Amino acid sequence: MSSAKQPLDLTTCGITGGLIRFSLPFLASSILQTMYSTVDTIIVGQFAGSAGLAAVNNVSYICNAASNIGLGASAGSAVLIAQYFGAKNEAGVHRTVGTALSISTIMAIVISLIVCVFINPILTLVNIPPEARSEAHHYLMIRAACFLISFFYCSITSLLRGMGDSKRPLYFSAVASIANVALDLLFVAGFRWGAGGAALATEISELFALVWAFLYLRKHQPGILTLNPSQYRIHGPTAKMVLKIGVPSSFQYLFIDLSFVFVNSIINGFGLIAASAVAVGSKVVNLSQIGISALSTGVGTMAGQNIGAGKPERAGRTIRVGVRIALVIAIVMFTIIQIFPVPLVKLFNRDPAALEESIRCLRYLSLMAFPSAFFFIYISIATAVGFTTFSMFCHILDGVVVRVALSLLLTEVFGMGLVGVYLAMGLAPSLSAVFAAVYFYSGAWKKRKLLEANGL
């Protein structure tokens, strides 16, 4: 690879220190990326009320579900690049980048058209509260029209992550987050454009980050991104492998997001206050999960590079260290939420009618911290070896078998109402965590062939 600004060598550094050093920028980057939706939620909640909150929360899951259908190329390319980078295969990295970007472009255009054309049936299907319908329509239309920006940005950050570079995505996210805050205040608080203004602020700020990321790679990693159309010709064998890895990754997140859409449709039936309360509770819990999520990204990349370098035992030690760190994070975040729920909730919405319900929701949803600590880390080894079909299976267990089925069971059969939905959401990752742990300790992942051995 180019000698310019080489990232940390994850195949030789100390595991604990290297993992923390590599994951901390991902943590900061994740915090900044989460600020997109968090600032939207805070400012919309303060200036557009419960209707705006319900709109942003419901539509965010729809946008994520639509995006994840087409983001498989990014997920697949990240795994391939990590193994190619660990194996010092520069040609493989370049070929994967061009192919993945071309696939992402096609998918983004198709999905944008579908969502924009069928926007009204989609909003009707998810049972958006009538008071939030107009806000939701504006938000979804703007976000859907700009999927290409999101896909490109995710593709470039996936490329850097696969190469072991966790600092540059942090810088890009910082630019986007600062722009997002400023534009949110201008469009939502200043111009009073509501949820649509929040969506516009998000997309413009992401475009700033995308342009900077492109210019950075052009300067510091020459040859990876060029303006030569031939680089972006889809290479058949590479595309097949990217999609083989990426399509299950797309569907695993799609199932999760669709399960949230379905569960939200149940919650929406309880009225605007319930929908607003879940929007707040979900946002706080998502913030508390950032540390574990960022750590799992670092664990997956380090494990993938070590597998590519022929060091499976070191990859296994990486997983074990990651689990210990994740449990510490889970304990700290759960304790904070249980002790300080009121100020956390008031950060997003001061509506007295929604305050009590938001606190009750948050206390149940915070249970998610512990099964997530195990699930996110153990499943990283399946992603690192390219076994994304198993990862998809575990996410289906999480989203469909537990979250949706348990929500229906507790609400419809046991009559627990909203508490049943909250409890189901909090316990959702439990079954998947068990399966992921069994796969890791079975050692079956050590027997899988390197992706590079497929003749790419």
C-alpha positions in Angstrom: 0.0 0.0 0.0 1.0 3.6 -0.2 3.5 4.7 2.4 1.7 7.9 3.1 0.0 8.0 6.5 -0.2 4.3 7.2 -2.7 3.3 9.9 -2.0 1.3 13.0 -0.8 -2.3 12.2 -3.6 -4.4 13.9 -1.7 -7.6 13.2 1.3 -6.9 15.4 0.3 -4.3 18.0 -0.7 -5.2 21.6 -4.2 -6.5 21.6 -5.8 -4.6 24.5 -3.9 -1.3 23.9 -4.2 -1.5 20.2 -7.9 -2.3 20.3 -8.6 0.6 22.6 -6.4 2.9 20.6 -8.1 1.8 17.3 -11.6 1.9 18.7 -11.5 5.2 20.5 -11.6 7.2 17.2 -14.5 5.0 16.1 -16.2 5.8 19.4 -15.8 9.5 18.8 -16.8 9.1 15.2 -19.9 7.2 16.2 -20.8 9.8 18.8 -20.5 12.5 16.1 -22.5 10.5 13.6 -25.2 9.9 16.1 -25.3 13.6 16.6 -27.0 13.8 13.2 -30.1 12.1 14.5 -29.7 13.2 18.1 -29.5 16.9 17.3 -32.4 16.4 15.0 -34.4 14.9 17.8 -33.4 17.5 20.4 -34.1 20.5 18.2 -37.2 19.1 16.6 -38.5 18.1 20.1 -37.9 21.6 21.4 -39.3 23.5 18.4 -41.7 21.1 16.7 -43.1 19.3 19.7 -44.3 15.7 20.1 -45.6 15.5 16.5 -42.1 16.3 15.1 -40.5 13.8 17.5 -42.9 11.0 16.4 -42.3 11.9 12.7 -38.5 11.8 13.0 -38.4 8.6 15.0 -40.7 6.6 12.8 -39.2 7.9 9.5 -35.6 7.4 10.7 -36.3 3.6 10.9 -37.9 3.7 7.4 -34.8 5.5 6.0 -32.5 3.0 7.7 -34.4 0.1 6.4 -34.3 1.4 2.9 -30.7 2.4 3.1 -29.6 -1.0 4.4 -30.9 -2.8 1.4 -28.3 -1.0 -0.7 -25.5 -0.7 1.8 -24.5 -4.3 1.4 -21.8 -3.3 -1.0 -20.2 -1.2 1.8 -20.4 -4.0 4.3 -19.0 -6.6 1.9 -16.2 -4.3 0.7 -15.1 -3.6 4.3 -14.6 -7.3 5.0 -12.8 -7.9 1.7 -10.6 -4.8 2.1 -9.6 -5.8 5.7 -8.4 -9.2 4.5 -6.7 -7.8 1.4 -5.0 -5.1 3.5 -3.9 -7.7 6.0 -2.5 -9.8 3.1 -0.8 -6.7 1.6 -2.8 -7.1 -1.7 -3.0 -3.6 -3.0 -4.6 -4.6 -6.3 -7.4 -6.4 -4.5 -8.1 -3.3 -2.4 -8.4 -1.0 -5.5 -10.5 -3.5 -7.4 -12.9 -3.9 -4.5 -13.3 -0.1 -4.0 -14.3 0.6 -7.6 -16.7 -2.3 -7.8 -18.4 -1.5 -4.5 -18.9 2.2 -5.3 -20.5 1.2 -8.7 -22.9 -1.2 -7.0 -23.8 1.4 -4.3 -24.6 4.0 -7.0 -27.0 1.7 -8.8 -28.7 0.6 -5.6 -29.0 4.2 -4.3 -30.8 5.4 -7.4 -33.2 2.5 -7.5 -34.1 2.7 -3.8 -34.5 6.5 -3.9 -37.0 6.2 -6.8 -39.0 3.4 -5.1 -39.3 5.3 -1.8 -40.2 8.6 -3.4 -42.9 7.1 -5.6 -44.5 5.0 -2.9 -44.0 7.5 0.0 -47.7 7.8 0.9 -48.5 4.0 1.0 -45.3 3.6 3.2 -46.5 6.2 5.7 -49.9 4.6 5.8 -48.4 1.1 6.3 -46.5 2.1 9.4 -49.5 3.8 11.0 -48.0 7.2 11.5 -50.1 9.2 14.0 -52.3 11.7 12.0 -50.8 14.7 13.9 -47.3 13.7 12.6 -48.2 12.7 9.0 -47.2 16.0 7.3 -43.9 16.3 9.2 -43.1 12.6 8.4 -43.8 13.1 4.7 -41.4 16.1 4.4 -38.7 14.3 6.3 -38.9 11.1 4.4 -39.0 12.7 1.0 -35.8 14.7 1.5 -33.9 11.8 3.0 -35.0 9.4 0.3 -34.0 11.8 -2.5 -30.4 12.0 -1.0 -29.7 8.3 -0.6 -26.8 8.5 -3.0 -24.9 10.9 -0.7 -25.4 8.5 2.3 -24.3 5.5 0.3 -21.1 7.1 -1.0 -20.2 8.4 2.5 -20.7 5.0 4.1 -18.7 3.4 1.3 -15.7 5.7 1.8 -15.8 5.2 5.6 -16.0 1.5 5.2 -13.0 1.6 2.9 -11.0 3.5 5.6 -12.2 1.2 8.3 -11.1 -1.9 6.4 -7.7 -0.4 6.0 -7.4 0.1 9.7 -7.8 3.9 9.6 -10.2 5.0 12.4 -9.0 8.6 12.7 -10.0 10.0 9.3 -13.7 9.0 9.6 -13.7 10.8 13.0 -12.5 14.0 11.3 -15.1 13.7 8.5 -17.8 13.1 11.1 -16.7 16.2 13.1 -17.1 18.4 10.0 -20.6 16.9 9.3 -21.7 17.2 12.9 -20.7 20.8 13.3 -22.4 21.7 10.1 -25.5 19.7 11.1 -25.9 21.6 14.4 -25.6 24.9 12.7 -28.0 24.0 9.9 -30.5 22.5 12.3 -30.6 25.7 14.4 -31.0 27.7 11.2 -33.6 25.5 9.4 -35.6 24.2 12.4 -35.2 26.8 15.2 -34.8 29.8 12.9 -36.8 29.2 9.8 -39.3 26.8 11.6 -39.1 24.2 8.8 -39.8 21.4 11.2 -38.8 17.8 10.5 -38.1 18.6 6.9 -35.6 21.2 7.9 -33.8 18.6 10.1 -33.6 16.2 7.1 -32.2 18.9 4.9 -29.6 19.8 7.5 -28.5 16.2 7.8 -28.1 15.7 4.1 -26.2 19.0 3.4 -23.8 18.3 6.3 -23.2 14.8 5.1 -22.4 16.2 1.7 -19.7 18.4 3.2 -18.1 15.3 4.8 -18.3 13.3 1.6 -16.5 15.9 -0.4 -13.7 16.2 2.2 -13.3 12.5 2.4 -13.0 12.2 -1.4 -10.4 14.9 -1.5 -8.4 13.3 1.3 -8.2 10.0 -0.3 -7.3 11.5 -3.7 -4.3 13.2 -2.0 -3.1 10.7 0.6 -4.1 7.4 -0.9 -3.4 7.9 -4.6 -4.9 5.3 -6.9 -7.7 4.2 -4.5 -10.2 6.9 -5.8 -9.6 8.3 -9.3 -11.7 10.2 -11.9 -10.9 7.5 -14.4 -14.2 5.7 -15.3 -12.4 2.4 -16.0 -11.7 2.1 -12.2 -15.4 1.8 -11.6 -16.1 -0.9 -14.1 -17.8 -3.7 -12.1 -15.4 -6.7 -11.8 -17.5 -9.8 -11.9 -15.8 -12.1 -9.4 -15.2 -9.2 -7.0 -18.9 -8.1 -7.3 -20.0 -11.7 -6.6 -17.9 -11.9 -3.4 -18.9 -8.4 -2.3 -22.6 -9.2 -2.7 -22.2 -12.7 -1.2 -20.9 -11.0 2.0 -22.9 -7.8 1.7 -26.4 -9.0 0.9 -26.8 -11.0 4.2 -25.3 -7.9 6.0 -27.9 -5.7 4.3 -30.8 -8.1 5.2 -29.6 -8.5 8.8 -29.9 -4.7 9.4 -33.0 -4.5 7.2 -34.7 -7.1 9.5 -33.7 -5.1 12.6 -35.1 -1.8 11.1 -38.2 -3.4 9.9 -38.8 -5.0 13.3 -38.6 -1.5 14.8 -41.0 -0.2 12.1 -43.4 -2.9 13.0 -43.1 -2.4 16.8 -43.5 1.3 16.3 -46.7 0.7 14.4 -47.9 -1.1 17.5 -46.8 1.7 19.7 -48.4 4.3 17.4 -51.7 2.6 18.1 -51.4 3.9 21.7 -51.4 7.5 20.6 -49.0 10.4 20.1 -47.7 10.5 23.7 -46.6 6.8 23.5 -45.0 7.4 20.1 -43.1 10.4 21.5 -42.0 8.6 24.6 -40.5 5.7 22.6 -38.8 8.2 20.4 -37.0 9.7 23.4 -36.3 6.4 25.1 -34.9 4.8 22.0 -32.7 7.8 21.4 -31.2 7.7 24.9 -30.6 3.9 24.7 -29.0 4.2 21.2 -26.6 6.8 22.6 -25.7 4.4 25.5 -25.0 1.7 22.9 -22.5 3.8 20.9 -19.5 2.6 23.0 -20.3 -1.1 22.4 -21.1 -0.6 18.8 -17.8 1.3 18.1 -15.9 -1.4 20.0 -17.5 -4.1 17.9 -16.3 -2.3 14.7 -12.8 -2.2 16.1 -12.9 -5.8 17.1 -14.3 -6.9 13.7 -11.6 -5.0 11.8 -8.7 -6.2 14.0 -10.0 -9.8 13.8 -10.4 -9.6 10.0 -6.9 -8.3 9.4 -5.4 -11.0 11.7 -7.3 -13.7 9.9 -6.0 -12.3 6.6 -2.5 -12.3 8.0 -2.8 -16.0 9.1 -3.2 -15.3 12.8 -6.5 -16.9 13.9 -5.4 -17.3 17.5 -4.7 -13.6 17.8 -8.2 -12.9 16.3 -9.8 -15.1 19.0 -7.9 -13.2 21.7 -9.2 -10.0 20.2 -12.8 -11.2 20.7 -12.2 -12.2 24.3 -10.7 -8.8 25.2 -13.5 -7.1 23.4 -16.2 -8.9 25.5 -14.6 -7.8 28.7 -14.4 -4.2 27.7 -18.0 -4.3 26.4 -19.3 -5.6 29.7 -17.7 -2.7 31.6 -19.3 -0.2 29.2 -22.7 -1.9 29.6 -22.6 -1.7 33.4 -21.6 1.9 33.4 -24.3 3.0 30.9 -27.1 1.0 32.5 -26.2 2.5 35.9 -26.3 6.0 34.5 -29.7 5.5 32.9 -31.2 4.1 36.0 -29.9 6.8 38.3 -30.4 9.9 36.0 -33.5 9.2 33.7 -35.2 12.5 34.3 -32.4 14.9 32.9 -31.7 12.5 30.1 -35.4 12.5 29.0 -35.7 16.3 29.4 -32.8 16.8 27.1 -35.1 15.7 24.2 -38.6 16.6 25.3 -40.1 18.7 28.1 -43.7 17.9 27.4 -45.1 17.1 30.9 -47.6 14.6 29.3 -44.8 12.6 27.8 -42.2 12.8 30.6 -43.5 10.0 32.8 -44.0 7.6 29.9 -40.6 8.4 28.5 -38.9 7.5 31.8 -40.8 4.3 32.1 -39.9 3.3 28.5 -36.2 4.2 29.1 -35.9 2.0 32.3 -37.0 -1.1 30.4 -35.1 -0.4 27.2 -31.8 0.1 29.1 -31.9 -3.7 29.8 -30.6 -4.1 26.3 -27.1 -3.1 27.3 -26.1 -6.5 28.7 -27.2 -8.9 25.9 -25.9 -6.3 23.4 -22.4 -6.4 25.0 -22.1 -10.1 24.3 -23.9 -10.1 20.9 -22.1 -7.2 19.2 -18.7 -8.6 20.1 -19.2 -12.3 19.5 -20.9 -11.7 16.1 -17.9 -9.7 15.0 -15.9 -12.9 14.4 -18.6 -14.2 11.9 -18.4 -10.9 10.0 -14.6 -10.9 10.1 -14.4 -14.3 8.3 -17.1 -13.3 5.8 -19.8 -15.6 7.3 -22.5 -12.9 7.1 -25.2 -15.5 6.5 -24.9 -16.5 10.1 -24.8 -12.9 11.2 -28.0 -12.4 9.3 -29.6 -15.4 11.0 -28.8 -13.9 14.4 -30.2 -10.5 13.5 -33.4 -12.2 12.4 -33.6 -13.9 15.8 -33.1 -10.5 17.4 -35.6 -8.5 15.2 -38.3 -11.0 14.3 -38.3 -13.9 16.7 -37.7 -11.9 19.9 -38.6 -8.2 19.3 -41.7 -8.6 17.2 -43.0 -12.0 18.4 -42.4 -11.2 22.1 -44.1 -7.7 21.6 -47.2 -9.4 20.2 -47.2 -12.1 22.8 -46.9 -9.7 25.8 -49.4 -7.2 24.4 -52.0 -9.4 22.8 -51.9 -12.5 24.9 -50.7 -11.3 28.3 -52.3 -7.8 28.0 -49.2 -6.0 29.3 -49.7 -3.0 26.9 -46.8 -0.7 26.4 -44.7 -2.3 29.1 -44.8 -5.5 27.1 -43.4 -3.7 24.1 -40.7 -2.0 26.1 -39.7 -5.3 27.7 -39.6 -7.1 24.4 -37.3 -4.4 22.9 -35.0 -4.5 25.9 -34.6 -8.3 25.7 -34.4 -8.5 21.9 -30.6 -9.3 21.6 -30.6 -12.1 24.2 -31.2 -15.1 22.1 -28.9 -13.9 19.3 -26.1 -13.4 21.9 -26.3 -17.0 22.9 -26.0 -18.3 19.3 -23.1 -15.9 18.6 -21.3 -17.0 21.7 -21.7 -20.7 20.8 -20.4 -20.1 17.3 -17.3 -18.3 18.6 -16.4 -20.9 21.2 -17.1 -23.8 18.8 -14.0 -22.6 16.8 -15.9 -23.3 13.5 -14.8 -19.8 12.2 -11.2 -21.0 12.2 -12.0 -23.5 9.4 -13.4 -21.0 6.9 -11.2 -20.2 3.9 -9.8 -16.7 3.3 -11.8 -14.6 0.9 -8.6 -14.0 -1.0 -8.4 -17.8 -1.7 -11.4 -17.5 -4.0 -9.2 -16.3 -6.9 -10.0 -12.6 -6.7 
